[in-house]
Amino acid sequence: MTKLSFGAHPFLLGFEQLERLVERTAKASGEGYPPFNIEATSENAYRITLAVAGFRENDLAITVEDRQLVVRGRQTDDPQDRVFLHRGIGARAFQRSFVLADGVEVAGASMEHGLLNIDLKRSVPEAVVQTIRISNR
């Protein structure tokens, strides 16, 4: 039996990159920490909120690498003289990735009450109608 790939469909010319994005997203879906929300704040704006209790702004790094938003966290100082009877607040390093569509850019990030908010905006290109001339050979 032959496997028909998503990008090989005759009506989807030029969408090979979409198949690669779906594969990359499926590989990253096993992450569970930190928990996050994604919300639409307007028609062309989104907000990703990550629960990063115990992390400071200096412990977090946000980058965009090849249309992929990557959030990394690593706590730098953990005093050795502290004795925990119960440690329920996550203090481990993490990396959380989100694939961004073409035209989606990071508008900014803020931290409030242990929540990291990353605002995204989508630029909407103007619709262009193009007329193609038919030439005689």
N, C-alpha and C positions, 0 to 999 in steps of 0.2 A: 504494500500500500504506500502511495506517495503522500508525503505531508505537504499540504499547501500552506505556505507561509502567508502571514498577514500582508506583507508588502508585495507579494506576487499577484495579488488579485488585480484583474485588468482594469477595474474602476478606481484603483487607488495608486495611480502613477505618482511617484515622487514622495511617497509616505513611508519609505524604508526606515527613516529615523524614528517614526512613531513606534515601530515594532521594537527597536532597540530601547526606547524609553520604557515601554511596557515591561520588557525583560529586566531592565535595571531597577524598576520600581518593585517588581516581584521579589527580587533578591534582597532588597532593603526592608521588606515588610515584616521581617522577624524581630525587629527591634521592639522593646516594650518599655524602655525607660529613657527619658522621662515621659510621663503622659502628656498629651497635647490636645488642643482643640484647633479646628480650622473653621473660620466663619467668614461669610461674605458681609462686609461692612457697607458696601454699596454695589452698584451694578458692575463696576470695574475696579473694585478694591477688595482686598482680603486681609485677614489677620490670622496669624498663627500664634497661639499662646501655649507656651511650655511651662509646666510646673517645675521650677528649679529651686525649691526651698533649700536653704543652706548654702547656695552659691552666691557670690558677689559678681558685680559687673566684670571685675578683673579676672575672674575664674572662667569666663565664657568667651568664646570666639565665634563670630558669624562670618562665613565666607560664601561666595558664589563661585563654583568651579564647574565649568562646562554645563551651564544651565541647570546646575544642581545646587540648591541651598543647603549648606552644611552648618550645623550648630554643634560645637564641641564644648564640653565642660570638664574642668579638672580643678579640684580644690587644692590650693597651694599649701596652706598651713593647717595642720591638725596638731595642736599642742599635745605632747606626749604625757603631760601631767594630768590630763583629764581622765576620770574613771567613769565609764558609762555603765549604768545598771541595766539600761535598755537602749539600744540604738535603732530607732525606727525611721529616722530621717536619712534618706539616701545620700551617701557621700562618695559614691563611686564615680569614676570618670565615665563620660558617655559621648556618643556621636550620633546625631539624628539627622537624616537627610530627607530632602523634599525635592522632587523634580519640578522645575519651573517650565511652563509653556513659553513658546516664543512670544515676546512682547510683554512678559510679566517681569517687573523689576522690583527690587527691594526699595521701599520708600523710607524706611527707618526702623529703629528698634528702641524699645524702652523697657525698663524694669520697674515693677511695682508690686509690693506685697508678696514677693517670692514668685511672681509670674513674669516670664520674659515674653513680651509682645513684639512680634515682627510684622510690620505692615508692608503689604505688597500692593502694587498698582499695575493695572494692565493698560497699555496704550493701545488705543483703537485706531488702526490705520484707516485713512480715507478710502472709500470705495472708488476704484478706478475702472472705467470702462474703456477697453482698448479695441479699436477696429483694425482688423487685419486685411490688407489688400491682397487680392488674388492676382498673381502675375501670370502672363502667358509665357510659355517656354518655347 
